[in-house]
Amino acid sequence: SLQKEVEEAISFKKFKDASELQKKVDELELLREKYPTVAEIEVKLSSMKADMDSAIQNKDFAKAEAIHGDIDVLEEKLKIEKERTAEVPDQTGTCSGCSQAASAVDENGETIQFTSRSELEKKIGESSADLGKMIAAKDFKKATAVQGFVDQLESLRPLLPTVSEMKKTLMERRKKMNTAISKKDFAKAGEIQETIDFLEKEVKQEEDKEKENAKPAGTLPRMKIAAPRAMGLSSNNSVKSAPVFSVNKKRSTIPPNVDHNRNCKPVSKLRPKKPLLVDFSESVLSVCQALAAKRFDAAIIPGINGGVSGIITDTDITRRVVAKHLDPASTG
């Protein structure tokens, strides 16, 4: 990419070349604002809908009507852009809705490659947890670097669709192929079939990677249960006596050296888990991913002075975000 060429020119102290390349990057950035992607349009559309709902609640119907007009225009633009994206294949040889290689540079300067969404989400969860620990330890310098890395990771999401997104694209491709067959456009149907075959393979690989990344880091060893001692003969052929139980107590049919509960848990399982800490500036989506990665149902929001600023639970997210149709990615 041009940005990488700029960084290379700077590293070799070719500042003149770096300046020219940076101008090209700036020009492309301006074009990006003029021609937003489908994801950017959807984010803007979600924000406008939230503004319209707010205007309606405040009984500012004139403003709500104006926003509604802008929403109609933007929805039409989104529809056209989706059709254009679906028809034009990527220059990388893959299709829209397929996984692409993505990379990010961590706080230590190491480049990490991602080939699946599950790998990316797992890393986002781990990095978000590390960020919470650094904030709790008041190591704000490292926290800033980790936050930059998390932002990089989150920006890679459009490049690596989830299994559900890929299946949705697959369904759309099959509908288009059936339409092409009904119109007897078999050449186009053959091209779409190639894309479908590629997508099916991608979905299978992504599902396998999801299962692999969902496996716990390690499992506890099974506890060995001692077998009950049977009565037998001693060396002098005398019978060994079995354990004697008190008559006054209820007779047990299982010797005391045998564990009654085969699903015993070690004492370490009774120890409370370390709390999950999240920054108050994080989005609801980021918090959800951190909770899912650690299998928690609540997280603590540390304050500036090291105290507890608040607690966010899965119930809060359900009632205050999901039930109100708010965008978790843009809601803090």
C-alpha positions, 0 to 999 in steps of 0.5 A: 500500500501507499502508506507502507511505501511512505513508511519505507521511504521515511525509514531510508530517509528519502523524505522527498519521495515520502512527501510525494507519496504522502500527497497521493495518500491524502488525495485518496483519503479525500476520495474515501470521504466522497465514496464511502464503503458499504460499512461506512454508509451503514454506520452513518445510516445507523447514526442518522436513525438514532438522531431521528428517534431523538428528534421525535422524542423531543417533538422536533418533528421538522428536524425529524422530517429533514433527517428522514429525507436524508435517510431515504437518500442514504438508503438508496445510495447504500442499495446501489453500492451493495449491488455494485460491490456484489457485481464487481469482484475484488482485485485480489481474486476473491469475492465480496463477503469472502475472508481476506488476509489482514494484518496489524502491528502490535504494541511491540512492533510485531506484525500479526496476520489474521485469516479468519474472523474468529482469530481476530475476535479472540485477539481483540478479547485478549488485548481488551483484557490486557488493556483493562489490567494496564488501566487498573495498574495505572500503566497508562503509557502501555495502555495507550499503545495497547488501545492503538493496537485494539483500534487496528484490530477492530478496523480489520473486521470488514475484511474478515466476515463472520460465518453468518455474514458469509452464509448470507452472501452465499445465499444471495449468490445462489439466488443470483445463480438461479436467476441467471439459469432462469434467464438462460444466461449460463455463462454468468451462472457458471461464474457465480457457481465458481464464487459459490464453490469458493464461498462454501470452502471459506465457510467450512474453514471459518467454522473449523477455525471457530471451533478451534478458537473456542476450545479452552486453553486446557482441561483439568485432568480426570480425578482417579477414584480408588477402587473399593477394597475387596475381602481376600485371603492373607498369606496365612490363608485367613480372611481379611476383615472388611471395614466395621461400621457402627450399628447406631449409624446408617450403614453405607454400602460404599466404603469410606475411601471411595468418592461418592461424587465422580464429578468432584472439582478441585479446590481451585474451582471454588476460588472466585475469578479475577474480575474483568476490567474495561475502560469507560471509553470502550464501545458496548461491542468491545465490552461484549466481545471481552465478556464473550472471550472470558465467559463473564456476565459482568465487567468492572469499569475502573475509575480515574483514581483506581476505584470502581466507577461502575459495573456493566452487565449482560442485562444492562446491554440487553435492556439499554442497547439491544432492546432500544436498537442502538448500534453497539459499535458506536455506543459507549 
